[in-house]
Amino acid sequence: MHQFIAGLPKAELHVHLEGTLEPEHCLALAQRNGISLEHKTPESLIRSYDFCDLSSFLKVYYSGIRVLVTEQDFFELAFRYFQRAASDGVVYVEVFFDPQAHTMRGIPFDVIIQGIHRAQCEARTALGLESNLIMCFLRDQSAESASEHLTMSMPFNDWIVGVGLDSDEKNNPPSKFAKVFSDARDQGYQLTMHCDVNQVNTLDHIRECLDLIKVDRIDHGLNCLEDDQLCSALVERGIGLTICPVSNRFVVQSLTSDAIRSLLQKGVKVTVNSDDPAYFRAYINENLMALIDEGGFTKEDIKRLMTNAFEIAWLPGRLKAKYLQQLEQYTAKYALTDCH
């Protein structure tokens, strides 16, 4: 099974670029940019990753990204993730980035995106890894700030495939950002929003995503299982969910493997992703293996999850067909009827 997972062609649709900042790199960037950190060793930094819910995680997360300052920093951050993803068999990835978290520190928008884009070009040439960018708005910032950053993105809109919404959900429903997401749609961007697990009013947030914002995808969204009508709407509209099992375990003390299996059985296009792998200490292969080890997922289950990922990816049809063919050719070498 480990061999099957290692070689499986993969698409990852839910990974925060800032969440791939490994402790060794964080410390090196802090030293290079003259930023003082409380923790001086990778081991000490990892021990500080003491979070049990979304708010405690975000506190640690935002503290770490202070070390990202120059275009080279953003290039290194992105390219290091792309190297790791490619080594895990990822052939296509859609990466979130949070420009507001950097512009509020005085980092120009073009510095951020030019560094990331340069890494994308290098990854395509050197690693054969294709990628697209999703610009996320921070939901605990104002809708006006989101609109300003949408305007900032327009000179680079050929480099950005869609917009998302992340960070603290409390008192920050999707409806707060209805206008800016409508404007983003008008500019040709695809739309997605986070609906994290077990948040306040999460079912209302999922309904707003579907009926008000009319998203193309939902990130997380597991609580839809509490409402049969929501599940039916997801299936009918072909809306995929980007699930992150290991990060769920930190936030709700469960891999949510039973929920993922239920979604598959209902026909929801659920996918598996790594979220913030440097903080949760698990990239995509570790997330897939966790489902196998703790949830009893089979090769056929894993193939279905990855097929879903390629099917809901924001890619032209010919590229989807290419990747799906690669997946079929690879899995044909294995007897998928075997349980393990």
ZIPE-V418737 format. One record per residue. N is the residue number from 1. RES is the residue in three letters. PHI is phi in radians with two decimals (NA if undefined). Layout:
# ZIPE-V418737
n=<N:N>
res=<RES:RES>
phi=<PHI:PHI>
This chain:
# ZIPE-V418737
n=<1:2:3:4:5:6:7:8:9:10:11:12:13:14:15:16:17:18:19:20:21:22:23:24:25:26:27:28:29:30:31:32:33:34:35:36:37:38:39:40:41:42:43:44:45:46:47:48:49:50:51:52:53:54:55:56:57:58:59:60:61:62:63:64:65:66:67:68:69:70:71:72:73:74:75:76:77:78:79:80:81:82:83:84:85:86:87:88:89:90:91:92:93:94:95:96:97:98:99:100:101:102:103:104:105:106:107:108:109:110:111:112:113:114:115:116:117:118:119:120:121:122:123:124:125:126:127:128:129:130:131:132:133:134:135:136:137:138:139:140:141:142:143:144:145:146:147:148:149:150:151:152:153:154:155:156:157:158:159:160:161:162:163:164:165:166:167:168:169:170:171:172:173:174:175:176:177:178:179:180:181:182:183:184:185:186:187:188:189:190:191:192:193:194:195:196:197:198:199:200:201:202:203:204:205:206:207:208:209:210:211:212:213:214:215:216:217:218:219:220:221:222:223:224:225:226:227:228:229:230:231:232:233:234:235:236:237:238:239:240:241:242:243:244:245:246:247:248:249:250:251:252:253:254:255:256:257:258:259:260:261:262:263:264:265:266:267:268:269:270:271:272:273:274:275:276:277:278:279:280:281:282:283:284:285:286:287:288:289:290:291:292:293:294:295:296:297:298:299:300:301:302:303:304:305:306:307:308:309:310:311:312:313:314:315:316:317:318:319:320:321:322:323:324:325:326:327:328:329:330:331:332:333:334:335:336:337:338:339:340>
res=<MET:HIS:GLN:PHE:ILE:ALA:GLY:LEU:PRO:LYS:ALA:GLU:LEU:HIS:VAL:HIS:LEU:GLU:GLY:THR:LEU:GLU:PRO:GLU:HIS:CYS:LEU:ALA:LEU:ALA:GLN:ARG:ASN:GLY:ILE:SER:LEU:GLU:HIS:LYS:THR:PRO:GLU:SER:LEU:ILE:ARG:SER:TYR:ASP:PHE:CYS:ASP:LEU:SER:SER:PHE:LEU:LYS:VAL:TYR:TYR:SER:GLY:ILE:ARG:VAL:LEU:VAL:THR:GLU:GLN:ASP:PHE:PHE:GLU:LEU:ALA:PHE:ARG:TYR:PHE:GLN:ARG:ALA:ALA:SER:ASP:GLY:VAL:VAL:TYR:VAL:GLU:VAL:PHE:PHE:ASP:PRO:GLN:ALA:HIS:THR:MET:ARG:GLY:ILE:PRO:PHE:ASP:VAL:ILE:ILE:GLN:GLY:ILE:HIS:ARG:ALA:GLN:CYS:GLU:ALA:ARG:THR:ALA:LEU:GLY:LEU:GLU:SER:ASN:LEU:ILE:MET:CYS:PHE:LEU:ARG:ASP:GLN:SER:ALA:GLU:SER:ALA:SER:GLU:HIS:LEU:THR:MET:SER:MET:PRO:PHE:ASN:ASP:TRP:ILE:VAL:GLY:VAL:GLY:LEU:ASP:SER:ASP:GLU:LYS:ASN:ASN:PRO:PRO:SER:LYS:PHE:ALA:LYS:VAL:PHE:SER:ASP:ALA:ARG:ASP:GLN:GLY:TYR:GLN:LEU:THR:MET:HIS:CYS:ASP:VAL:ASN:GLN:VAL:ASN:THR:LEU:ASP:HIS:ILE:ARG:GLU:CYS:LEU:ASP:LEU:ILE:LYS:VAL:ASP:ARG:ILE:ASP:HIS:GLY:LEU:ASN:CYS:LEU:GLU:ASP:ASP:GLN:LEU:CYS:SER:ALA:LEU:VAL:GLU:ARG:GLY:ILE:GLY:LEU:THR:ILE:CYS:PRO:VAL:SER:ASN:ARG:PHE:VAL:VAL:GLN:SER:LEU:THR:SER:ASP:ALA:ILE:ARG:SER:LEU:LEU:GLN:LYS:GLY:VAL:LYS:VAL:THR:VAL:ASN:SER:ASP:ASP:PRO:ALA:TYR:PHE:ARG:ALA:TYR:ILE:ASN:GLU:ASN:LEU:MET:ALA:LEU:ILE:ASP:GLU:GLY:GLY:PHE:THR:LYS:GLU:ASP:ILE:LYS:ARG:LEU:MET:THR:ASN:ALA:PHE:GLU:ILE:ALA:TRP:LEU:PRO:GLY:ARG:LEU:LYS:ALA:LYS:TYR:LEU:GLN:GLN:LEU:GLU:GLN:TYR:THR:ALA:LYS:TYR:ALA:LEU:THR:ASP:CYS:HIS>
phi=<NA:-1.06:-1.12:-1.03:-1.12:-1.05:-1.62:-1.12:-1.14:-2.24:-2.06:-2.04:-2.06:-2.51:-2.53:-1.53:-0.99:-1.13:-1.43:-1.79:-1.31:-1.24:-1.01:-1.09:-1.20:-1.00:-1.15:-1.13:-1.18:-1.05:-1.15:-1.12:-1.74:1.16:-1.87:-1.46:-1.99:-1.14:-1.76:-1.90:-2.27:-0.99:-1.12:-1.14:-1.12:-1.10:-1.10:-1.37:-1.34:-1.89:-2.33:-2.30:-2.74:-1.12:-1.15:-1.20:-1.15:-1.07:-1.06:-1.19:-1.04:-1.26:-1.16:-1.25:-1.31:-1.05:-1.37:-1.50:-2.23:-1.79:-1.03:-1.10:-1.05:-1.23:-1.06:-1.08:-0.98:-1.18:-1.17:-1.09:-1.11:-1.04:-1.07:-1.16:-1.07:-1.08:-1.17:-1.60:1.55:-1.29:-1.87:-2.59:-2.49:-1.96:-1.84:-1.39:-2.45:-2.01:-1.07:-1.05:-1.13:-1.88:-1.11:-1.21:-1.69:1.63:-1.51:-1.11:-1.00:-1.17:-1.09:-1.10:-1.31:-1.19:-1.11:-1.16:-1.11:-1.07:-1.16:-1.06:-1.11:-1.14:-1.16:-1.13:-1.32:-1.49:-2.03:1.22:-1.75:-1.60:-2.62:-2.35:-1.84:-2.08:-1.49:-1.70:-1.64:-1.49:-1.28:-1.55:-1.74:-1.35:-1.13:-1.14:-1.12:-1.05:-1.12:-1.08:-1.32:-1.08:-1.10:-1.03:-1.33:-1.07:-1.10:-2.04:-1.17:-1.23:-1.68:-2.15:-1.63:-2.87:-2.15:-2.33:-2.45:-2.42:1.42:-1.22:-1.42:-1.04:1.10:-2.30:-1.26:-0.95:-1.04:-1.02:-2.00:-1.02:-1.15:-1.20:-1.26:-1.12:-1.13:-1.12:-1.03:-1.09:-1.47:1.68:-1.40:-1.32:-2.18:-2.53:-2.55:-1.33:-2.27:-1.12:-1.24:1.01:-1.51:-1.08:1.06:-1.11:-1.18:-1.10:-1.14:-1.13:-1.09:-1.11:-1.00:-1.34:-1.73:-1.72:-1.39:1.03:-1.18:-1.58:-2.67:-2.27:-1.65:1.26:1.43:-1.05:-1.18:-1.01:-1.10:-1.37:-2.45:-1.05:-1.15:-1.13:-1.05:-1.10:-1.13:-1.07:-1.16:-1.07:-1.63:1.17:-1.44:-1.55:-2.02:-1.78:-1.71:-2.27:-1.03:-1.17:-1.16:-1.03:-1.10:-1.28:-1.47:-2.16:1.02:-2.72:-1.23:1.01:-1.13:-1.12:-1.15:-1.08:-1.10:-1.08:-1.11:-1.05:-1.14:-1.41:1.57:-1.29:-1.41:-1.56:-2.25:-2.09:-2.55:-1.85:1.20:-2.23:-1.12:-1.19:-1.54:-1.56:1.01:-2.77:-1.55:-1.11:-1.14:-1.15:-1.15:-1.15:-1.16:-1.09:-1.14:-1.22:-1.24:-1.81:-1.94:1.19:-1.17:-1.69:-1.04:-1.10:-1.06:-1.12:-1.06:-1.10:-1.05:-1.32:-1.04:-0.99:-1.07:-1.17:-1.20:-1.70:-1.12:-1.51:-2.27:-1.06:-0.97:-1.16:-1.28:-1.00:-1.07:-1.08:-1.21:-1.13:-1.16:-1.03:-1.12:-1.08:-1.12:-1.20:-1.24:-1.11:-1.36:-2.01:-1.49:-1.25:-1.31:-1.20:-1.14:-2.32>
